[in-house]
Amino acid sequence: MSELGDTPTNTYTVPSVSITTSRTGASTKANALGMRSMQERAYAKRGEQYLLIKSPPASGKSRALMFIALDKLNNQGVQQAIIVVPERSIGGSFADEPLSQYGFYWDWQVAPQWNLCNAPGIDEPRVAKSKVDAVRQFLESTENALVCTHATFRFTVEELGVEAFDNRLIAIDEFHHVSTNPDNVLGRQLGEFIARDKVHVVAMTGSYFRGDSEAVLAPADEARFETVTYTYYEQLNGYNWLKSLDIGYFFYTNRYVDAVAKVLDPALKTIVHIPNVNARESLKDKEREVNEIMHSLGEWKGIDPATGFHQILTKDGRMLKVADLVDDSDLAGRSRVLSALKDPAQKENRDHVDIIIALGMAKEGFDWIWCEHALTIGYRSSLTEIVQIIGRATRDAEGKERARFTNLIAEPAAEQFAVAEAVNDMLKAISASLLMEQVLAPRYEFTPKNSGPKEGFDYGEEGYKDGGHNIGVNKNTGQIHLEINGLVTPQSAEATRICKEDLNEVVTSFLQDKTALERGLFDQENILPEELTQLRMGKIVQERYPDLSEIDQEAVRQHAIAAMNVTQQAKLALVQADANDIGTAQGSTALLDGVRKFINVRDLDIDLIDRINPFDAAYAVLAKTMDEKSLRQVQTSIAAKKVSISEDEARELAKRALLFKNERGRLPDINSSDAWEKRMAEGVAAFARYRAQAKGAQRNNNG
């Protein structure tokens, strides 16, 4: 579970959230067919025409696809399989695999000429014509499998039309690249495939949410997919070696390369992602930035001619091997470095390379099991990208017990011209950190008060009892059962599915809401928690699931805010507890201990949850991270923004006021001492003004 800890580095400590797991080994064990836990779960749904696999990096999605595709080709009458990946470097994940050696019925094989990711050239229209021709030739052949990039696939569909792919399996890796935005070509094409309904689709992603708040699929299309969900918690909890992941952010002033020297520990296997040359943090000279980072590590001693790795002698006499993936001035040299990193003979060699410095590479699909530290500068392009970068460090490897992610963020300062930009970057970094805490927490089973024990859950020595603090844990899955007084139960099958499987997507949308983040973190004196938990989250749920009934929308809202607030309050309870007591929490019991500390103070009901600011715990970490002057500067910047009641917010407050009236027999009083009751009354008045203005405008138009 999440607890506050200090991540040791060579010079500074980085305040961080630490997630600890039980190391059961369950996610690494194979069954009689050679399938690990997630792959077995996905294979059980192999007969579905549309299958969505939501599973974290390193969980084996590529091999899961091989199992499913081979069954479709051999048993389901599917003619061919086309695997579509976002970039060429990921194509290697679908290379030949002798699956029969591990108990499966067939081997996975892709003829060299049909893995177009290995073909020379880049994916632009003027040079991709030969690859489009290759796909056409494949479709006309009797070959089984082809691998190509998203770009090649898009160009081919544009030229040949969706009908050319009838009776084929289209497997889309890193599915979060798709979106419902009309400008997203792959998303539009996928909609056409689903409308024609003559292909099979397997979509795979480690982060089904996007960073730009766009939906991945339209609700009607998403309903066509059967979903296989394998959580990050299940993955990490089932490892043999890795037992903790630290997530922290470090604020710096002046040049980022100076800050890197403070937090980059040369003793840790590290991937450093430097900022894009157009980013605010960049020094506009990427080669110089890489050189300065290497210089901070020690004395440069040359380049290994075999691997292309830089050799750097540290002060303590170690010879570091540093792979530079930024320098593209020497294409032959860059190719040599990439080949050395992908050398299968070196995969199990911990000492093959020590540090990788990258710009846009080494994120999705990049497999370096020994990576212990993912260090990134500035906020990346999306929350999705942050999750993918963190995934580089969460591979399980012998002797690797701890992994960490550090985000270096430019600290807002009073003398800066672009304070707003710095604050924006900081908010996004905190958003990513909060998201990962939620993604890494075990799944909750929320039920109304006294609804009865759940099968498979352990309620402790006293067992389940009516009216008690009924907190149960499923030791096999890590799920936690909580009873909440006043909780709305979802009515429809779709709302029930969302509450069980998609709460992280709802929470993601909430964490991407800039107003919620700004005011929840830095305007705590003026913000009412209900404005966040009821209004902001309520609006997000309504917009995301417009076809659900109002009762189901409220059920989803309550479940989502409960999941987020229980996680945050459990963390806060652990942070505030005695340090020795925190240290006794082990594995999956840590969250349970924090939840019990939180709930034992007060009965858990939905009104209580709605009256808690979801960002309290994040603010506690932030206050430890930043100095008082910087924190006050940010708070002043946020508080300076005028906050008025918008028409949408007034309408939602009026709805909440109606619920209040139904419960208490009267409307909210604008003079009430209860701040939330007063806010609802203000909303009713504002909504009345908006309606009067609209009627007045209509009369003027008619007159």
Disulfide bonds with the S-S distance in Angstrom:
none
